[in-house]
């Protein structure tokens, strides 16, 4: 059973289940919060914060390991997203925020093989324009208990979506809908990515554009 009251970390980041996220912790209240999470082996909730607004849907975050301690108390940690939740109530009873949360369930998806094949092809085209590093799909055998398996989440973590687009994707409760979203997003983005790569190649040449 997951706890319905968890520490909350508002940040200008959208975390997906399975997505790794290194964090530099320096604020005293969040140092206290992370210290508790480490000692009690509990997850905290990551929610998107923009200006004074906080998203109502977030993702629980497990601290995979502490990377570095600094003499002044700061620390670097590596975290990984786990499961999507809805923030029912924000509590301000401690130095840091806590939240009463409701864990969200997934709707049954069909996983159409033709759609999956199209998405994979588009994604590989996009990745080739963005990075020289190969992308490896997650192995279901490596998933931890309580982890939401999602090809779309795994792909989105490696794409340059804006935070609002990421938030929309996080709130989708169907893998089919997430995959459709990414197919549209990649299809719309590919022409601009191709043009950007052409511009970079011209800029890296002899300084002269085409005649």
Secondary structure as GFF3:
##gff-version 3
##sequence-region A 1 211
A	DSSP	beta_strand	5	11	.	.	.	ID=ss1
A	DSSP	beta_strand	20	25	.	.	.	ID=ss2
A	DSSP	alpha_helix	28	40	.	.	.	ID=ss3
A	DSSP	beta_strand	44	50	.	.	.	ID=ss4
A	DSSP	beta_strand	53	54	.	.	.	ID=ss5
A	DSSP	beta_strand	57	69	.	.	.	ID=ss6
A	DSSP	beta_strand	75	91	.	.	.	ID=ss7
A	DSSP	beta_strand	98	103	.	.	.	ID=ss8
A	DSSP	alpha_helix	113	130	.	.	.	ID=ss9
A	DSSP	three_ten_helix	140	142	.	.	.	ID=ss10
A	DSSP	alpha_helix	151	156	.	.	.	ID=ss11
A	DSSP	alpha_helix	163	171	.	.	.	ID=ss12
A	DSSP	alpha_helix	175	203	.	.	.	ID=ss13
###
